[in-house]
Amino acid sequence: MRKPPKVALIGGTDSSGSSGLDADFETARRLGCHPLGVITAITSQPQDLPIHILSLPPEALNRQLNDLLDQNLQSVKIGMLPDEESVETVIGFLQHCSCKKVILDPVMKTSSGQTLISPKGLLAMKDRMLHLVSLLTPNLEEARILAGAENGVATDRNWLADQCLLLGSQAVLIKGGHGDESDSIDLLVERERERVFMRWPRIQGGTQVRGTGCRLASAIACHWSEQTTLDSAVKRAGQYLQQYLLNSRK
């Protein structure tokens, strides 16, 4: 019997169970993978109240990451990194990790707009981490922030992707779930390959579902762990997310 691919999931917890590592684990198990989790932060996200974040000390985070170095990982998915210390600790892990299928979902805010990463943490991510990343998966707002564009400006996806690639990752997926088009349009750009646009029917109420970015990045990690191409993994993950959103309406 084929063993399930081992997928490392690095991120924060969500007390509501809707996003973060909870969403990552649920996705990985549904897709037949063996998830190995590492907690970067513990969050309390009561409805209509400010978020509370407890970042794990670097030593505690580093011990969890070191345990992964002995595993035969097929892919790594990184989510919430709350501060500069957590970014630097994960950088150290990536420098020693033999797995080169690394997906970074650069989560910066909750669905309600509350901040999930410190300014110094974001700067460290931009300046020192992205060259270790295989695929970066920002939504439109996150891509604008990474590109240094004024927040809220309707910037061309191709330009955003090019600016994100300049930061060092091997590929970037600009997610269009919060765009204003009739369809949700994603753009995948890999170095020295043709650009791939993916259109998905916009599902009513889909933007109100929490954890969609977490689930998409985790699904990509799972499908990519199966020795498939990146563009195929992204398309299959998009199909998975579409079905998840449709089921969430029932």
C-alpha positions as CSV (number, residue, x, y, z in Angstrom):
1,M,0.0,0.0,0.0
2,R,1.3,3.5,-0.9
3,K,2.2,5.6,2.1
4,P,0.5,9.0,2.3
5,P,2.8,11.9,1.3
6,K,4.2,13.7,4.3
7,V,3.3,17.4,4.2
8,A,4.7,19.9,6.8
9,L,2.1,22.5,7.9
10,I,3.6,25.6,9.7
11,G,1.3,28.2,11.0
12,G,-0.9,29.6,13.7
13,T,-3.9,28.1,15.5
14,D,-7.4,29.6,15.3
15,S,-9.7,29.3,18.3
16,S,-12.7,29.2,16.0
17,G,-11.4,26.2,14.1
18,S,-12.1,27.8,10.8
19,S,-8.6,28.8,9.5
20,G,-4.9,28.4,10.2
21,L,-3.6,24.9,11.2
22,D,-7.2,23.6,11.7
23,A,-8.0,24.3,8.1
24,D,-4.6,23.0,6.9
25,F,-5.0,19.7,8.8
26,E,-8.5,19.2,7.6
27,T,-7.5,19.8,4.0
28,A,-4.5,17.5,4.1
29,R,-6.4,14.6,5.6
30,R,-9.3,15.0,3.1
31,L,-6.7,14.8,0.3
32,G,-5.0,11.7,1.6
33,C,-1.8,13.2,3.0
34,H,0.0,12.8,6.3
35,P,0.1,16.3,7.9
36,L,2.9,17.2,10.3
37,G,2.1,20.4,12.1
38,V,4.3,23.1,13.6
39,I,2.7,25.9,15.7
40,T,4.1,29.4,15.3
41,A,1.4,31.3,17.3
42,I,-1.7,30.7,19.3
43,T,-4.6,33.0,18.5
44,S,-7.9,33.9,20.1
45,Q,-10.3,35.3,17.5
46,P,-13.7,35.9,19.2
47,Q,-16.3,37.3,16.9
48,D,-16.4,41.1,16.8
49,L,-13.5,41.5,19.3
50,P,-9.8,42.2,18.8
51,I,-7.6,39.3,18.1
52,H,-5.1,38.1,20.7
53,I,-1.9,36.6,19.5
54,L,0.6,34.6,21.6
55,S,3.8,34.0,19.5
56,L,5.7,30.9,20.5
57,P,9.2,31.6,21.8
58,P,11.9,31.0,19.1
59,E,13.3,28.0,21.0
60,A,9.9,26.3,21.2
61,L,9.4,26.9,17.5
62,N,12.9,25.8,16.6
63,R,12.4,22.5,18.5
64,Q,9.3,21.7,16.5
65,L,11.0,22.5,13.2
66,N,14.1,20.4,14.0
67,D,11.8,17.4,14.4
68,L,10.7,17.8,10.8
69,L,14.3,17.6,9.5
70,D,14.2,13.8,10.2
71,Q,11.1,13.4,8.2
72,N,10.9,12.5,4.5
73,L,8.8,15.6,3.5
74,Q,7.2,15.8,0.1
75,S,6.1,19.4,0.6
76,V,6.1,22.3,3.1
77,K,3.3,24.8,3.5
78,I,3.9,27.9,5.6
79,G,1.1,30.2,6.9
80,M,1.0,32.7,9.8
81,L,4.4,34.0,10.9
82,P,3.6,36.6,13.6
83,D,6.9,38.4,14.0
84,E,10.5,38.8,13.0
85,E,11.7,36.1,15.3
86,S,9.4,33.4,13.8
87,V,10.4,34.4,10.3
88,E,14.1,34.1,11.1
89,T,13.5,30.7,12.8
90,V,11.7,29.3,9.8
91,I,14.4,30.7,7.5
92,G,16.9,28.6,9.5
93,F,14.7,25.6,9.0
94,L,14.4,26.1,5.3
95,Q,18.1,26.4,4.9
96,H,18.6,22.9,6.3
97,C,15.4,21.3,4.9
98,S,16.0,18.9,1.9
99,C,12.4,19.4,0.6
100,K,12.3,22.1,-2.1
101,K,8.5,22.2,-2.6
102,V,7.9,25.1,-0.2
103,I,4.6,27.1,-0.4
104,L,4.3,30.4,1.5
105,D,0.9,31.9,2.1
106,P,1.9,35.3,3.3
107,V,-1.1,35.9,5.6
108,M,-1.1,39.5,6.9
109,K,-4.6,40.1,8.1
110,T,-7.6,38.2,9.4
111,S,-10.9,38.2,7.3
112,S,-12.0,41.1,9.6
113,G,-8.9,43.1,8.8
114,Q,-6.9,42.5,12.0
115,T,-3.1,42.3,11.7
116,L,-1.4,38.9,11.9
117,I,2.3,39.9,11.3
118,S,4.4,42.6,12.7
119,P,6.0,45.3,10.5
120,K,9.5,43.9,11.2
121,G,8.2,40.4,10.5
122,L,6.9,41.4,7.1
123,L,10.1,43.2,6.3
124,A,12.2,40.1,7.2
125,M,9.9,38.0,5.1
126,K,10.3,40.2,2.0
127,D,14.1,40.8,2.4
128,R,15.4,37.4,3.6
129,M,12.8,34.6,3.2
130,L,11.3,34.6,-0.3
131,H,14.4,33.3,-2.1
132,L,13.9,30.1,-0.2
133,V,10.2,29.8,-1.3
134,S,9.0,27.7,-4.3
135,L,5.6,29.3,-4.5
136,L,4.2,32.5,-3.0
137,T,0.4,32.7,-2.8
138,P,-0.7,36.3,-2.0
139,N,-4.2,37.6,-2.5
140,L,-4.5,40.9,-4.3
141,E,-4.1,43.0,-1.2
142,E,-1.1,41.0,0.0
143,A,0.5,41.2,-3.4
144,R,0.1,45.0,-3.4
145,I,1.7,45.3,0.0
146,L,4.6,43.0,-1.1
147,A,5.0,45.0,-4.3
148,G,5.0,48.3,-2.5
149,A,1.9,49.5,-4.3
150,E,-0.6,51.8,-2.6
151,N,-3.1,49.7,-0.7
152,G,-6.5,49.6,-2.5
153,V,-5.1,50.6,-6.0
154,A,-6.4,48.3,-8.8
155,T,-3.0,47.2,-10.0
156,D,-2.5,44.8,-13.0
157,R,-2.0,41.2,-12.0
158,N,0.9,40.7,-14.4
159,W,2.7,43.7,-12.8
160,L,2.0,42.4,-9.3
161,A,3.3,39.0,-10.2
162,D,6.5,40.4,-11.7
163,Q,7.1,42.5,-8.6
164,C,6.6,39.6,-6.3
165,L,8.9,37.4,-8.3
166,L,11.6,40.1,-8.0
167,L,11.5,39.4,-4.2
168,G,13.0,35.9,-4.9
169,S,10.4,33.1,-5.0
170,Q,10.4,30.7,-7.9
171,A,6.7,31.2,-8.7
172,V,3.8,33.3,-7.6
173,L,0.1,32.7,-7.6
174,I,-1.9,35.9,-7.4
175,K,-5.3,35.0,-6.0
176,G,-8.4,36.8,-7.3
177,G,-11.0,35.8,-4.8
178,H,-11.4,39.4,-3.5
179,G,-11.3,41.0,-6.9
180,D,-14.2,42.8,-8.5
181,E,-14.6,40.8,-11.7
182,S,-17.6,38.6,-12.3
183,D,-15.3,35.5,-12.1
184,S,-12.5,34.9,-9.6
185,I,-9.3,35.1,-11.7
186,D,-6.0,33.6,-10.4
187,L,-2.7,34.1,-12.1
188,L,0.2,31.6,-11.8
189,V,3.6,32.8,-13.0
190,E,6.6,30.5,-12.9
191,R,10.0,31.6,-14.0
192,E,10.7,30.9,-17.7
193,R,7.3,29.4,-18.2
194,E,4.1,30.7,-19.8
195,R,1.7,32.5,-17.5
196,V,-1.5,30.6,-16.6
197,F,-4.8,32.4,-15.9
198,M,-7.4,30.4,-14.1
199,R,-11.0,31.5,-14.0
200,W,-13.4,30.2,-11.3
201,P,-17.1,31.0,-11.0
202,R,-17.6,33.4,-8.2
203,I,-19.7,31.7,-5.5
204,Q,-22.1,33.9,-3.6
205,G,-20.9,34.4,0.0
206,G,-17.5,32.8,-0.8
207,T,-15.6,35.8,0.5
208,Q,-17.3,35.5,3.9
209,V,-16.0,31.9,4.3
210,R,-12.9,31.9,6.6
211,G,-9.7,30.0,5.9
212,T,-10.0,29.8,2.1
213,G,-6.4,30.9,1.6
214,C,-5.1,28.4,4.1
215,R,-7.1,25.6,2.4
216,L,-6.0,26.5,-1.1
217,A,-2.3,26.7,-0.2
218,S,-2.5,23.4,1.8
219,A,-4.3,21.7,-1.1
220,I,-1.6,22.9,-3.5
221,A,1.0,21.4,-1.1
222,C,-0.9,18.1,-1.1
223,H,-1.4,17.8,-4.8
224,W,2.2,18.9,-5.6
225,S,3.5,16.3,-3.2
226,E,2.3,13.7,-5.7
227,Q,5.1,14.4,-8.2
228,T,2.7,16.4,-10.4
229,T,3.6,19.7,-12.1
230,L,3.0,22.9,-10.2
231,D,0.4,24.2,-12.6
232,S,-1.5,21.0,-12.4
233,A,-1.4,21.0,-8.5
234,V,-2.7,24.6,-8.5
235,K,-5.6,23.8,-10.8
236,R,-6.6,20.7,-8.8
237,A,-6.3,22.7,-5.6
238,G,-8.6,25.4,-7.1
239,Q,-11.1,22.8,-8.0
240,Y,-11.0,21.5,-4.4
241,L,-11.6,24.9,-3.0
242,Q,-14.5,25.5,-5.4
243,Q,-16.2,22.4,-4.1
244,Y,-15.4,23.3,-0.5
245,L,-17.1,26.7,-1.0
246,L,-20.1,25.1,-2.6
247,N,-20.4,22.6,0.3
248,S,-20.1,25.4,2.8
249,R,-23.3,26.9,1.5
250,K,-25.4,23.8,2.3
